[in-house]
């Protein structure tokens, strides 16, 4: 028994000695618990490192996929950390399965795509830190189908619903790369997302002159747009699209049509004393648009509406030639453009106001053509 106790005592001394000689766990070495990698997600539209106008990604999507690699500061080994893993919004935070932890002796790089990597991929997932990496479309490019989130009853945008699933268009978003030092990492990996398509909204209201009239919208269509494109984010800047667009489906259009024959009634304004407030315009189209230039006399909006029981049709070209009179009373042709182009990351709002010129009558009677006088003397 004494020999057994002696062995235990010697073992205890040896263990203590080892600890004193500097044999420490990784956790002890940095004097803090291992920290899981957490995310904080915003769009480019907050505080911290995000732009002042940033908003939560949940305004548009509840998930994204992330790619990440780490490079060892010891021997330069590159290892995968995330490989298209889905991160979900849950109870105000972002969660993913199987927590990953910070490596104190490695540098990390993160990129992400929302809502999924079904249509857009990052082509350097083997080493996200590689500067040659880029967000690009999958083989074959991406084709829009014309999803419209509006039903003609709302006065605000919907935003959420472009999921890319069940036959819907996807609000494709890519995140700016985030590089982190594993030893001095931020509390959260802040991913700032950008919309890489364009969006077009069409709203319609009516002028004060029609406040006592019933104005119904029956049909709205946007025709002539390209619906297909291939994308490389490195080609994008504020004056140049990252997309190369084309027409895939000749019948492609953005459209809304009333479910009943009457249509949707526009809002009337209100008067409070001397102050008049127009009725809130209603949204009829909220659709994603392939970034593209606008061709003359090609892209157009068509509108069908009714004022009381009278039907009307209206068409507006997005780019057209207009003949004007200059100061010398000579005809001159001027190129007009509602929108010169649709650019990545930009939202376009076409605000229509029904403001007709009433048909006004005036009536007069023409004088008799001739007046023949005969004078008779009666005796």
BATINU-701300 format. One record per residue (C-alpha): residue number from 1; x, y, z; residue in three letters. Coordinates in nm, 2 decimals, always signed. Layout:
+-----+--------+--------+--------+-----+
!   n !   east !  north !     up ! res !
+-----+--------+--------+--------+-----+
! NUM !      X !      Y !      Z ! Ala !
...
+-----+--------+--------+--------+-----+
! end
This chain:
+-----+--------+--------+--------+-----+
!   n !   east !  north !     up ! res !
+-----+--------+--------+--------+-----+
!   1 !  +0.00 !  +0.00 !  +0.00 ! Unk !
!   2 !  +0.28 !  +0.24 !  +0.08 ! Unk !
!   3 !  +0.45 !  +0.17 !  -0.26 ! Unk !
!   4 !  +0.11 !  +0.24 !  -0.43 ! Unk !
!   5 !  +0.06 !  +0.57 !  -0.25 ! Unk !
!   6 !  +0.42 !  +0.66 !  -0.34 ! Unk !
!   7 !  +0.35 !  +0.60 !  -0.71 ! Unk !
!   8 !  +0.04 !  +0.82 !  -0.70 ! Unk !
!   9 !  +0.23 !  +1.10 !  -0.52 ! Unk !
!  10 !  +0.52 !  +1.08 !  -0.77 ! Unk !
!  11 !  +0.26 !  +1.10 !  -1.06 ! Unk !
!  12 !  +0.10 !  +1.41 !  -0.90 ! Unk !
!  13 !  +0.44 !  +1.58 !  -0.87 ! Unk !
!  14 !  +0.53 !  +1.50 !  -1.23 ! Unk !
!  15 !  +0.19 !  +1.64 !  -1.36 ! Unk !
!  16 !  +0.24 !  +1.96 !  -1.15 ! Unk !
!  17 !  +0.60 !  +1.99 !  -1.28 ! Unk !
!  18 !  +0.48 !  +1.95 !  -1.65 ! Unk !
!  19 !  +0.22 !  +2.23 !  -1.60 ! Unk !
!  20 !  +0.48 !  +2.45 !  -1.45 ! Unk !
!  21 !  +0.71 !  +2.38 !  -1.74 ! Unk !
!  22 !  +0.46 !  +2.53 !  -1.98 ! Unk !
!  23 !  +0.26 !  +2.24 !  -2.12 ! Unk !
!  24 !  -0.07 !  +2.42 !  -2.17 ! Unk !
!  25 !  -0.39 !  +2.36 !  -2.37 ! Unk !
!  26 !  -0.48 !  +2.59 !  -2.66 ! Unk !
!  27 !  -0.75 !  +2.74 !  -2.45 ! Unk !
!  28 !  -0.52 !  +2.82 !  -2.16 ! Unk !
!  29 !  -0.26 !  +2.96 !  -2.39 ! Unk !
!  30 !  -0.48 !  +3.26 !  -2.48 ! Unk !
!  31 !  -0.63 !  +3.28 !  -2.13 ! Unk !
!  32 !  -0.99 !  +3.27 !  -2.26 ! Unk !
!  33 !  -1.25 !  +3.01 !  -2.36 ! Unk !
!  34 !  -1.27 !  +2.90 !  -2.73 ! Unk !
!  35 !  -1.50 !  +3.14 !  -2.91 ! Unk !
!  36 !  -1.75 !  +3.02 !  -3.18 ! Unk !
!  37 !  -1.77 !  +3.22 !  -3.50 ! Unk !
!  38 !  -2.08 !  +3.44 !  -3.49 ! Unk !
!  39 !  -2.23 !  +3.65 !  -3.77 ! Unk !
!  40 !  -2.39 !  +3.99 !  -3.79 ! Unk !
!  41 !  -2.56 !  +4.05 !  -4.13 ! Unk !
!  42 !  -2.68 !  +4.37 !  -4.30 ! Unk !
!  43 !  -2.76 !  +4.50 !  -4.64 ! Unk !
!  44 !  -2.62 !  +4.82 !  -4.80 ! Unk !
!  45 !  -2.92 !  +5.01 !  -4.74 ! Unk !
!  46 !  -2.68 !  +5.04 !  -3.80 ! Unk !
!  47 !  -2.40 !  +5.11 !  -3.64 ! Unk !
!  48 !  -2.06 !  +4.96 !  -3.60 ! Unk !
!  49 !  -1.87 !  +4.92 !  -3.93 ! Unk !
!  50 !  -2.18 !  +4.92 !  -4.14 ! Unk !
!  51 !  -2.29 !  +5.23 !  -4.35 ! Unk !
!  52 !  -2.54 !  +5.46 !  -4.18 ! Unk !
!  53 !  -2.82 !  +5.35 !  -4.41 ! Unk !
!  54 !  -2.77 !  +4.98 !  -4.36 ! Unk !
!  55 !  -3.06 !  +4.76 !  -4.26 ! Unk !
!  56 !  -3.10 !  +4.40 !  -4.15 ! Unk !
!  57 !  -3.08 !  +4.13 !  -4.42 ! Unk !
!  58 !  -3.40 !  +4.00 !  -4.28 ! Unk !
!  59 !  -3.58 !  +4.28 !  -4.46 ! Unk !
!  60 !  -3.52 !  +4.07 !  -4.77 ! Unk !
!  61 !  -3.41 !  +3.72 !  -4.67 ! Unk !
!  62 !  -3.39 !  +3.49 !  -4.37 ! Unk !
!  63 !  -3.09 !  +3.30 !  -4.48 ! Unk !
!  64 !  -2.76 !  +3.30 !  -4.66 ! Unk !
!  65 !  -2.48 !  +3.06 !  -4.74 ! Unk !
!  66 !  -2.12 !  +3.13 !  -4.64 ! Unk !
!  67 !  -1.78 !  +3.02 !  -4.77 ! Unk !
!  68 !  -1.47 !  +3.06 !  -4.56 ! Unk !
!  69 !  -1.11 !  +2.94 !  -4.54 ! Unk !
!  70 !  -0.83 !  +3.00 !  -4.29 ! Unk !
!  71 !  -0.46 !  +3.03 !  -4.36 ! Unk !
!  72 !  -0.22 !  +2.91 !  -4.09 ! Unk !
!  73 !  +0.03 !  +3.17 !  -3.97 ! Unk !
!  74 !  +0.26 !  +2.88 !  -3.89 ! Unk !
!  75 !  +0.31 !  +2.71 !  -4.22 ! Unk !
!  76 !  +0.06 !  +2.88 !  -4.47 ! Unk !
!  77 !  -0.17 !  +2.58 !  -4.48 ! Unk !
!  78 !  -0.52 !  +2.66 !  -4.62 ! Unk !
!  79 !  -0.81 !  +2.48 !  -4.47 ! Unk !
!  80 !  -1.19 !  +2.51 !  -4.53 ! Unk !
!  81 !  -1.40 !  +2.66 !  -4.25 ! Unk !
!  82 !  -1.74 !  +2.70 !  -4.42 ! Unk !
!  83 !  -1.82 !  +2.55 !  -4.76 ! Unk !
!  84 !  -2.16 !  +2.68 !  -4.86 ! Unk !
!  85 !  -2.31 !  +2.62 !  -4.51 ! Unk !
!  86 !  -2.65 !  +2.78 !  -4.46 ! Unk !
!  87 !  -2.69 !  +3.04 !  -4.18 ! Unk !
!  88 !  -3.05 !  +3.10 !  -4.07 ! Unk !
!  89 !  -3.21 !  +3.40 !  -3.89 ! Unk !
!  90 !  -3.36 !  +3.28 !  -3.56 ! Unk !
!  91 !  -3.50 !  +3.49 !  -3.28 ! Unk !
!  92 !  -3.30 !  +3.79 !  -3.37 ! Unk !
!  93 !  -2.97 !  +3.61 !  -3.43 ! Unk !
!  94 !  -2.79 !  +3.42 !  -3.70 ! Unk !
!  95 !  -2.73 !  +3.05 !  -3.64 ! Unk !
!  96 !  -2.57 !  +2.76 !  -3.82 ! Unk !
!  97 !  -2.52 !  +2.39 !  -3.75 ! Unk !
!  98 !  -2.19 !  +2.25 !  -3.60 ! Unk !
!  99 !  -2.02 !  +2.56 !  -3.45 ! Unk !
! 100 !  -1.68 !  +2.66 !  -3.59 ! Unk !
! 101 !  -1.42 !  +2.82 !  -3.37 ! Unk !
! 102 !  -1.16 !  +3.08 !  -3.41 ! Unk !
! 103 !  -0.81 !  +2.96 !  -3.47 ! Unk !
! 104 !  -0.57 !  +3.20 !  -3.30 ! Unk !
! 105 !  -0.29 !  +3.12 !  -3.53 ! Unk !
! 106 !  -0.47 !  +3.17 !  -3.86 ! Unk !
! 107 !  -0.61 !  +3.44 !  -4.08 ! Unk !
! 108 !  -0.97 !  +3.39 !  -4.20 ! Unk !
! 109 !  -1.16 !  +3.52 !  -4.51 ! Unk !
! 110 !  -1.54 !  +3.51 !  -4.54 ! Unk !
! 111 !  -1.78 !  +3.56 !  -4.84 ! Unk !
! 112 !  -2.15 !  +3.49 !  -4.86 ! Unk !
! 113 !  -2.44 !  +3.48 !  -5.10 ! Unk !
! 114 !  -2.81 !  +3.52 !  -5.02 ! Unk !
! 115 !  -3.06 !  +3.35 !  -5.03 ! Unk !
! 116 !  -2.85 !  +3.06 !  -5.17 ! Unk !
! 117 !  -2.57 !  +2.96 !  -5.41 ! Unk !
! 118 !  -2.82 !  +2.82 !  -5.66 ! Unk !
! 119 !  -2.77 !  +3.09 !  -5.92 ! Unk !
! 120 !  -2.45 !  +3.27 !  -5.80 ! Unk !
! 121 !  -2.13 !  +3.11 !  -5.69 ! Unk !
! 122 !  -1.79 !  +3.22 !  -5.55 ! Unk !
! 123 !  -1.53 !  +3.08 !  -5.78 ! Unk !
! 124 !  -1.24 !  +3.06 !  -5.53 ! Unk !
! 125 !  -1.38 !  +2.86 !  -5.24 ! Unk !
! 126 !  -1.06 !  +2.66 !  -5.21 ! Unk !
! 127 !  -0.89 !  +2.98 !  -5.08 ! Unk !
! 128 !  -1.13 !  +3.26 !  -5.02 ! Unk !
! 129 !  -0.84 !  +3.49 !  -4.94 ! Unk !
! 130 !  -0.73 !  +3.47 !  -5.30 ! Unk !
! 131 !  -0.78 !  +3.81 !  -5.47 ! Unk !
! 132 !  -0.87 !  +3.64 !  -5.80 ! Unk !
! 133 !  -1.19 !  +3.51 !  -5.65 ! Unk !
! 134 !  -1.52 !  +3.65 !  -5.78 ! Unk !
! 135 !  -1.89 !  +3.62 !  -5.76 ! Unk !
! 136 !  -2.02 !  +3.48 !  -6.09 ! Unk !
! 137 !  -2.34 !  +3.32 !  -6.23 ! Unk !
! 138 !  -2.35 !  +2.95 !  -6.26 ! Unk !
! 139 !  -2.31 !  +2.79 !  -6.61 ! Unk !
! 140 !  -2.59 !  +2.91 !  -6.83 ! Unk !
! 141 !  -2.65 !  +3.24 !  -6.65 ! Unk !
! 142 !  -2.97 !  +3.35 !  -6.48 ! Unk !
! 143 !  -3.31 !  +3.41 !  -6.62 ! Unk !
! 144 !  -3.59 !  +3.61 !  -6.46 ! Unk !
! 145 !  -3.95 !  +3.50 !  -6.49 ! Unk !
! 146 !  -4.13 !  +3.83 !  -6.39 ! Unk !
! 147 !  -4.23 !  +3.77 !  -6.03 ! Unk !
! 148 !  -4.45 !  +4.06 !  -5.90 ! Unk !
! 149 !  -4.49 !  +4.10 !  -5.53 ! Unk !
! 150 !  -4.77 !  +4.36 !  -5.55 ! Unk !
! 151 !  -5.15 !  +4.31 !  -5.58 ! Unk !
! 152 !  -5.26 !  +4.67 !  -5.64 ! Unk !
! 153 !  -5.38 !  +4.72 !  -5.28 ! Unk !
! 154 !  -5.07 !  +4.82 !  -5.09 ! Unk !
! 155 !  -4.91 !  +5.17 !  -5.06 ! Unk !
! 156 !  -4.57 !  +5.04 !  -4.95 ! Unk !
! 157 !  -4.31 !  +4.79 !  -5.08 ! Unk !
! 158 !  -4.31 !  +4.43 !  -4.99 ! Unk !
! 159 !  -3.94 !  +4.36 !  -5.04 ! Unk !
! 160 !  -3.95 !  +4.00 !  -4.90 ! Unk !
! 161 !  -4.06 !  +3.72 !  -5.13 ! Unk !
! 162 !  -3.80 !  +3.70 !  -5.40 ! Unk !
! 163 !  -3.68 !  +3.36 !  -5.28 ! Unk !
! 164 !  -3.58 !  +3.19 !  -5.60 ! Unk !
! 165 !  -3.79 !  +2.89 !  -5.50 ! Unk !
! 166 !  -4.12 !  +2.76 !  -5.63 ! Unk !
! 167 !  -4.09 !  +2.94 !  -5.96 ! Unk !
! 168 !  -4.01 !  +3.28 !  -5.81 ! Unk !
! 169 !  -3.74 !  +3.52 !  -5.90 ! Unk !
! 170 !  -3.45 !  +3.55 !  -5.66 ! Unk !
! 171 !  -3.33 !  +3.88 !  -5.51 ! Unk !
! 172 !  -2.96 !  +3.79 !  -5.56 ! Unk !
! 173 !  -2.73 !  +3.94 !  -5.30 ! Unk !
! 174 !  -2.36 !  +3.91 !  -5.25 ! Unk !
! 175 !  -2.15 !  +4.01 !  -4.94 ! Unk !
! 176 !  -1.84 !  +4.21 !  -4.93 ! Unk !
! 177 !  -1.54 !  +3.99 !  -4.83 ! Unk !
! 178 !  -1.46 !  +4.01 !  -4.46 ! Unk !
! 179 !  -1.10 !  +3.93 !  -4.36 ! Unk !
! 180 !  -1.03 !  +3.85 !  -3.99 ! Unk !
! 181 !  -0.72 !  +3.77 !  -3.78 ! Unk !
! 182 !  -0.80 !  +3.47 !  -3.57 ! Unk !
! 183 !  -0.62 !  +3.62 !  -3.27 ! Unk !
! 184 !  -0.77 !  +3.96 !  -3.28 ! Unk !
! 185 !  -1.10 !  +3.89 !  -3.45 ! Unk !
! 186 !  -1.41 !  +4.11 !  -3.42 ! Unk !
! 187 !  -1.69 !  +3.99 !  -3.19 ! Unk !
! 188 !  -1.90 !  +3.90 !  -3.50 ! Unk !
! 189 !  -1.82 !  +3.85 !  -3.86 ! Unk !
! 190 !  -2.01 !  +4.15 !  -4.01 ! Unk !
! 191 !  -2.12 !  +4.07 !  -4.36 ! Unk !
! 192 !  -2.25 !  +4.36 !  -4.57 ! Unk !
! 193 !  -2.47 !  +4.24 !  -4.86 ! Unk !
! 194 !  -2.55 !  +4.42 !  -5.19 ! Unk !
! 195 !  -2.84 !  +4.36 !  -5.43 ! Unk !
! 196 !  -2.69 !  +4.26 !  -5.76 ! Unk !
! 197 !  -3.00 !  +4.29 !  -5.97 ! Unk !
! 198 !  -3.21 !  +4.60 !  -6.03 ! Unk !
! 199 !  -3.57 !  +4.65 !  -5.91 ! Unk !
! 200 !  -3.86 !  +4.84 !  -6.07 ! Unk !
! 201 !  -4.16 !  +4.97 !  -5.88 ! Unk !
! 202 !  -4.47 !  +5.12 !  -6.05 ! Unk !
! 203 !  -4.70 !  +5.32 !  -5.84 ! Unk !
! 204 !  -5.02 !  +5.50 !  -5.95 ! Unk !
! 205 !  -5.22 !  +5.78 !  -5.79 ! Unk !
! 206 !  -5.47 !  +6.03 !  -5.91 ! Unk !
! 207 !  -5.48 !  +6.41 !  -5.93 ! Unk !
! 208 !  -5.69 !  +6.64 !  -5.71 ! Unk !
! 209 !  -5.93 !  +6.70 !  -6.00 ! Unk !
! 210 !  -6.04 !  +6.34 !  -5.99 ! Unk !
! 211 !  -6.11 !  +6.32 !  -5.61 ! Unk !
! 212 !  -6.48 !  +6.30 !  -5.67 ! Unk !
! 213 !  -6.44 !  +6.05 !  -5.95 ! Unk !
! 214 !  -6.39 !  +5.68 !  -5.93 ! Unk !
! 215 !  -6.06 !  +5.59 !  -6.10 ! Unk !
! 216 !  -6.00 !  +5.22 !  -6.15 ! Unk !
! 217 !  -5.67 !  +5.06 !  -6.26 ! Unk !
! 218 !  -5.74 !  +4.75 !  -6.47 ! Unk !
! 219 !  -5.40 !  +4.64 !  -6.61 ! Unk !
! 220 !  -5.04 !  +4.74 !  -6.59 ! Unk !
! 221 !  -4.76 !  +4.59 !  -6.81 ! Unk !
! 222 !  -4.39 !  +4.65 !  -6.87 ! Unk !
! 223 !  -4.28 !  +4.50 !  -7.20 ! Unk !
! 224 !  -3.95 !  +4.47 !  -7.40 ! Unk !
! 225 !  -3.70 !  +4.41 !  -7.12 ! Unk !
! 226 !  -3.41 !  +4.16 !  -7.13 ! Unk !
! 227 !  -3.48 !  +3.87 !  -6.90 ! Unk !
! 228 !  -3.15 !  +3.68 !  -6.91 ! Unk !
! 229 !  -2.79 !  +3.76 !  -6.81 ! Unk !
! 230 !  -2.45 !  +3.64 !  -6.70 ! Unk !
! 231 !  -2.27 !  +3.81 !  -6.41 ! Unk !
! 232 !  -1.91 !  +3.88 !  -6.30 ! Unk !
! 233 !  -1.89 !  +4.11 !  -6.00 ! Unk !
! 234 !  -1.54 !  +4.23 !  -6.09 ! Unk !
! 235 !  -1.69 !  +4.40 !  -6.40 ! Unk !
! 236 !  -1.92 !  +4.61 !  -6.18 ! Unk !
! 237 !  -1.86 !  +4.98 !  -6.09 ! Unk !
! 238 !  -2.10 !  +5.27 !  -6.05 ! Unk !
! 239 !  -2.10 !  +5.34 !  -6.43 ! Unk !
! 240 !  -2.08 !  +4.98 !  -6.56 ! Unk !
! 241 !  -2.30 !  +4.68 !  -6.49 ! Unk !
! 242 !  -2.16 !  +4.35 !  -6.39 ! Unk !
! 243 !  -2.42 !  +4.19 !  -6.61 ! Unk !
! 244 !  -2.43 !  +4.10 !  -6.98 ! Unk !
! 245 !  -2.81 !  +4.08 !  -7.07 ! Unk !
! 246 !  -3.01 !  +3.93 !  -7.35 ! Unk !
! 247 !  -3.37 !  +3.82 !  -7.43 ! Unk !
! 248 !  -3.44 !  +3.46 !  -7.35 ! Unk !
! 249 !  -3.82 !  +3.46 !  -7.36 ! Unk !
! 250 !  -3.99 !  +3.69 !  -7.62 ! Unk !
! 251 !  -4.31 !  +3.69 !  -7.41 ! Unk !
! 252 !  -4.14 !  +3.80 !  -7.09 ! Unk !
! 253 !  -4.31 !  +4.09 !  -6.92 ! Unk !
! 254 !  -4.37 !  +4.25 !  -6.58 ! Unk !
! 255 !  -4.75 !  +4.26 !  -6.53 ! Unk !
! 256 !  -5.04 !  +4.31 !  -6.30 ! Unk !
! 257 !  -5.41 !  +4.26 !  -6.39 ! Unk !
! 258 !  -5.72 !  +4.31 !  -6.18 ! Unk !
! 259 !  -5.90 !  +3.99 !  -6.07 ! Unk !
! 260 !  -6.24 !  +4.16 !  -6.14 ! Unk !
! 261 !  -6.38 !  +4.36 !  -6.43 ! Unk !
! 262 !  -6.40 !  +4.68 !  -6.24 ! Unk !
! 263 !  -6.03 !  +4.70 !  -6.14 ! Unk !
! 264 !  -5.87 !  +4.85 !  -5.83 ! Unk !
! 265 !  -6.00 !  +5.18 !  -5.70 ! Unk !
! 266 !  -5.74 !  +5.45 !  -5.65 ! Unk !
! 267 !  -5.73 !  +5.65 !  -5.32 ! Unk !
! 268 !  -5.88 !  +6.00 !  -5.30 ! Unk !
! 269 !  -5.71 !  +6.29 !  -5.12 ! Unk !
! 270 !  -5.82 !  +6.47 !  -4.81 ! Unk !
! 271 !  -5.86 !  +6.84 !  -4.72 ! Unk !
! 272 !  -5.80 !  +6.98 !  -4.38 ! Unk !
! 273 !  -5.87 !  +7.35 !  -4.38 ! Unk !
! 274 !  -5.65 !  +7.49 !  -4.65 ! Unk !
! 275 !  -5.42 !  +7.19 !  -4.66 ! Unk !
! 276 !  -5.48 !  +6.93 !  -4.93 ! Unk !
! 277 !  -5.32 !  +6.58 !  -4.90 ! Unk !
! 278 !  -5.32 !  +6.36 !  -5.21 ! Unk !
! 279 !  -5.44 !  +6.01 !  -5.18 ! Unk !
! 280 !  -5.16 !  +5.76 !  -5.12 ! Unk !
! 281 !  -5.05 !  +5.60 !  -5.45 ! Unk !
! 282 !  -5.09 !  +5.23 !  -5.48 ! Unk !
! 283 !  -4.82 !  +4.98 !  -5.59 ! Unk !
! 284 !  -4.90 !  +4.77 !  -5.89 ! Unk !
! 285 !  -4.56 !  +4.64 !  -5.98 ! Unk !
! 286 !  -4.26 !  +4.55 !  -5.76 ! Unk !
! 287 !  -4.03 !  +4.33 !  -5.97 ! Unk !
! 288 !  -3.67 !  +4.25 !  -6.02 ! Unk !
! 289 !  -3.51 !  +4.36 !  -6.34 ! Unk !
! 290 !  -3.21 !  +4.24 !  -6.53 ! Unk !
! 291 !  -2.95 !  +4.52 !  -6.54 ! Unk !
! 292 !  -2.94 !  +4.65 !  -6.90 ! Unk !
! 293 !  -2.93 !  +4.95 !  -7.12 ! Unk !
! 294 !  -3.26 !  +5.09 !  -7.25 ! Unk !
! 295 !  -3.32 !  +5.08 !  -7.63 ! Unk !
! 296 !  -3.52 !  +5.35 !  -7.81 ! Unk !
! 297 !  -3.88 !  +5.27 !  -7.87 ! Unk !
! 298 !  -3.85 !  +4.91 !  -7.73 ! Unk !
! 299 !  -3.92 !  +4.91 !  -7.36 ! Unk !
! 300 !  -4.26 !  +5.04 !  -7.27 ! Unk !
! 301 !  -4.52 !  +5.06 !  -7.00 ! Unk !
! 302 !  -4.89 !  +5.00 !  -7.09 ! Unk !
! 303 !  -5.18 !  +5.10 !  -6.87 ! Unk !
! 304 !  -5.55 !  +5.03 !  -6.89 ! Unk !
! 305 !  -5.78 !  +5.22 !  -6.65 ! Unk !
! 306 !  -6.13 !  +5.37 !  -6.62 ! Unk !
! 307 !  -6.27 !  +5.69 !  -6.49 ! Unk !
! 308 !  -6.62 !  +5.62 !  -6.38 ! Unk !
! 309 !  -6.76 !  +5.42 !  -6.67 ! Unk !
! 310 !  -6.51 !  +5.54 !  -6.94 ! Unk !
! 311 !  -6.22 !  +5.31 !  -7.04 ! Unk !
! 312 !  -5.87 !  +5.44 !  -7.14 ! Unk !
! 313 !  -5.54 !  +5.30 !  -7.26 ! Unk !
! 314 !  -5.20 !  +5.46 !  -7.21 ! Unk !
! 315 !  -4.85 !  +5.37 !  -7.33 ! Unk !
! 316 !  -4.52 !  +5.52 !  -7.22 ! Unk !
! 317 !  -4.19 !  +5.44 !  -7.39 ! Unk !
! 318 !  -3.88 !  +5.43 !  -7.16 ! Unk !
! 319 !  -3.67 !  +5.60 !  -7.43 ! Unk !
! 320 !  -3.80 !  +5.78 !  -7.74 ! Unk !
! 321 !  -3.75 !  +6.07 !  -7.98 ! Unk !
! 322 !  -3.96 !  +6.38 !  -7.92 ! Unk !
! 323 !  -4.02 !  +6.66 !  -8.17 ! Unk !
! 324 !  -4.01 !  +7.00 !  -8.02 ! Unk !
! 325 !  -4.02 !  +7.36 !  -8.14 ! Unk !
! 326 !  -3.70 !  +7.55 !  -8.06 ! Unk !
! 327 !  -3.69 !  +7.93 !  -8.00 ! Unk !
! 328 !  -3.67 !  +7.99 !  -8.38 ! Unk !
! 329 !  -3.99 !  +7.79 !  -8.43 ! Unk !
! 330 !  -3.80 !  +7.51 !  -8.60 ! Unk !
! 331 !  -3.86 !  +7.14 !  -8.54 ! Unk !
! 332 !  -3.59 !  +6.97 !  -8.34 ! Unk !
! 333 !  -3.57 !  +6.61 !  -8.23 ! Unk !
! 334 !  -3.48 !  +6.55 !  -7.86 ! Unk !
! 335 !  -3.40 !  +6.21 !  -7.71 ! Unk !
! 336 !  -3.62 !  +6.16 !  -7.40 ! Unk !
! 337 !  -3.55 !  +5.89 !  -7.14 ! Unk !
! 338 !  -3.77 !  +5.78 !  -6.85 ! Unk !
! 339 !  -3.48 !  +5.56 !  -6.74 ! Unk !
! 340 !  -3.15 !  +5.56 !  -6.94 ! Unk !
! 341 !  -3.06 !  +5.22 !  -6.81 ! Unk !
! 342 !  -3.12 !  +4.97 !  -6.53 ! Unk !
! 343 !  -2.81 !  +4.93 !  -6.31 ! Unk !
! 344 !  -2.71 !  +4.67 !  -6.05 ! Unk !
! 345 !  -2.79 !  +4.76 !  -5.69 ! Unk !
! 346 !  -3.03 !  +5.03 !  -5.80 ! Unk !
! 347 !  -3.41 !  +5.06 !  -5.74 ! Unk !
! 348 !  -3.62 !  +5.25 !  -5.99 ! Unk !
! 349 !  -3.97 !  +5.39 !  -5.92 ! Unk !
! 350 !  -4.20 !  +5.49 !  -6.19 ! Unk !
! 351 !  -4.47 !  +5.72 !  -6.03 ! Unk !
! 352 !  -4.77 !  +5.77 !  -6.25 ! Unk !
! 353 !  -5.05 !  +6.02 !  -6.17 ! Unk !
! 354 !  -5.38 !  +6.00 !  -6.35 ! Unk !
! 355 !  -5.44 !  +6.37 !  -6.44 ! Unk !
! 356 !  -5.66 !  +6.40 !  -6.75 ! Unk !
! 357 !  -5.77 !  +6.70 !  -6.92 ! Unk !
! 358 !  -6.15 !  +6.72 !  -6.90 ! Unk !
! 359 !  -6.36 !  +6.76 !  -7.22 ! Unk !
! 360 !  -6.52 !  +7.11 !  -7.18 ! Unk !
! 361 !  -6.80 !  +7.24 !  -7.39 ! Unk !
! 362 !  -6.90 !  +7.59 !  -7.50 ! Unk !
! 363 !  -7.20 !  +7.66 !  -7.71 ! Unk !
! 364 !  -7.31 !  +7.94 !  -7.93 ! Unk !
! 365 !  -7.57 !  +7.98 !  -8.20 ! Unk !
! 366 !  -7.48 !  +8.10 !  -8.54 ! Unk !
! 367 !  -7.67 !  +8.40 !  -8.67 ! Unk !
! 368 !  -7.92 !  +8.34 !  -8.95 ! Unk !
! 369 !  -7.74 !  +8.33 !  -9.28 ! Unk !
! 370 !  -7.96 !  +8.58 !  -9.45 ! Unk !
! 371 !  -8.22 !  +8.83 !  -9.34 ! Unk !
! 372 !  -8.47 !  +8.93 !  -9.61 ! Unk !
! 373 !  -8.68 !  +9.22 !  -9.52 ! Unk !
! 374 !  -9.01 !  +9.29 !  -9.70 ! Unk !
! 375 !  -9.19 !  +9.61 !  -9.61 ! Unk !
! 376 !  -9.57 !  +9.62 !  -9.68 ! Unk !
! 377 !  -9.80 !  +9.91 !  -9.62 ! Unk !
! 378 ! -10.13 !  +9.81 !  -9.50 ! Unk !
! 379 ! -10.41 ! +10.06 !  -9.58 ! Unk !
+-----+--------+--------+--------+-----+
! end
